[in-house]
Amino acid sequence: MPTFKYSNVIIKIVKASCLILTCMLGLLWLNQQSLDRYWVQHFHRDSPWSHISSPAWKQGAKIMAAAEAAKEAFVDSLNAPPPAPEVPKRKPLPMLEYKPVFEREAVLASEHPKDVRQLSRWLSAERESDNMQPEGQPSDVLYDEEGYALLAPGKQVLFIGDSMMEGVAPRVLKRLKEGHQVNGINLSKRSTGLAYPGFFSWPEATASALEKHPDIGLLAVFLGPNDPWDMPVSKGQPYLRFGSAEWEEEYRARIRHILALAEKYSLPVIWVLPPNMRKEKLNQRMAVLSALYESEVNAAGGIALSVNALFGYQGTIYSAKALIDGKPVNVRASDGTHYSPAGLDVIAAAMMNNIHIMPPEQPEVESE
């Protein structure tokens, strides 16, 4: 009668376990940076492997970074346009010696008007050159007399934020495109904010977008629910406790960083303030963040758009429904944090109402 050998089964289990463990350690070794950012974002403290300083351990991150760079270079090369055909160079023509036709007196004469008609044109050209805005010089007028953000002709809107903005930005973009032929750039990214720049840095992403797209004429911001926690300041340093004076000072500085970028590029700002939340702890903390946003945006002269006011919330009271055109409408998603399609439409419409889209300039007709 055949006997069952438990030793063979145990050996196979041990081998399989070792193989699985080796693969897991290898993945952790290669993806240590992205996993570290994920850990900090979701558990609000340093990862268990963040303090490993071994050169062999850090080599895994270097290998992954090199692989990512190689992948990006490969994709860029595939998407690059074909090189232009080379044009054969012609031999240069022999230089001919000649004497200048105009002397110093003729040049000086051309710089000054000869008659009344030429004097009038010369003065008009001088006035136009004096009134031109120097390149890179910020404009003083970013909002109209009623406080709405001015969007100049040919300019587009930059949207930044977390999952709050992910739902709103497409609706605003649709209204801008269909109603006014205005484009926009939607950089919204879920699970982001200002508290964990190691995971994703909005100041860096915003600065990069503004540098690449000089036609951006307005900045719209909507974020918050990922931020009301203890946050890191620098690698290896203790986290700043949420609500402490140090935490508030640091978080205000990060808000000002975004607003400073808008000021640098002479952009009006619409900063949407997140509303009350269903979860009590998150609700209390979001009230703190909203107060900070409103304070800093108002100090910078921007538009702080309160979703609480749009939904008719009083104090810190949460409600899934709001009165829209006199009828109760469900404006919040089932998670008590995000919004229903109707709620997103309300926010998008309010953002549009705060944008003054300037008509294109009509060319001047010269009278004969």
Stockholm file with secondary structure:
# STOCKHOLM 1.0

chainA/1-368         MPTFKYSNVIIKIVKASCLILTCMLGLLWLNQQSLDRYWVQHFHRDSPWSHISSPAWKQGAKIMAAAEAAKEAFVDSLNAPPPAPEVPKRKPLPMLEYKPVFEREAVLASEHPKDVRQLSRWLSAERESDNMQPEGQPSDVLYDEEGYALLAPGKQVLFIGDSMMEGVAPRVLKRLKEGHQVNGINLSKRSTGLAYPGFFSWPEATASALEKHPDIGLLAVFLGPNDPWDMPVSKGQPYLRFGSAEWEEEYRARIRHILALAEKYSLPVIWVLPPNMRKEKLNQRMAVLSALYESEVNAAGGIALSVNALFGYQGTIYSAKALIDGKPVNVRASDGTHYSPAGLDVIAAAMMNNIHIMPPEQPEVESE
#=GR chainA/1-368 SS CCCCCHHHHHHHHHHHHHHHHHHHHHHHHHTHHHHHHHHHHHHSSCCTTTTCCCHHHHHHHHHHHHHHHHHHHHHHHHHSCCCCCCCCCCCCCCCCCCCCSSCHHHHHHHTSCCSHHHHHHHHHHHHHHHHSCCTTCCCSCCBCTTSCEEECTTCEEEEEESHHHHHHHHHHHHHHHHHHCCCEEECCCTTCCSSCTTTCCHHHHHHHHHHHCTTEEEEEEECCTTCSSCBCSSTTSCCBCTTSHHHHHHHHHHHHHHHHHHHHTTCCEEEEECCCCSSHHHHHHHHHHHHHHHHHHHHTTCEEEEHHHHHTCCTTCCCSEEEETTEEEECBCTTSSSBCHHHHHHHHHHHHHTEEECCCCCCCCCCC
#=GC SS_cons         CCCCCHHHHHHHHHHHHHHHHHHHHHHHHHTHHHHHHHHHHHHSSCCTTTTCCCHHHHHHHHHHHHHHHHHHHHHHHHHSCCCCCCCCCCCCCCCCCCCCSSCHHHHHHHTSCCSHHHHHHHHHHHHHHHHSCCTTCCCSCCBCTTSCEEECTTCEEEEEESHHHHHHHHHHHHHHHHHHCCCEEECCCTTCCSSCTTTCCHHHHHHHHHHHCTTEEEEEEECCTTCSSCBCSSTTSCCBCTTSHHHHHHHHHHHHHHHHHHHHTTCCEEEEECCCCSSHHHHHHHHHHHHHHHHHHHHTTCEEEEHHHHHTCCTTCCCSEEEETTEEEECBCTTSSSBCHHHHHHHHHHHHHTEEECCCCCCCCCCC
//
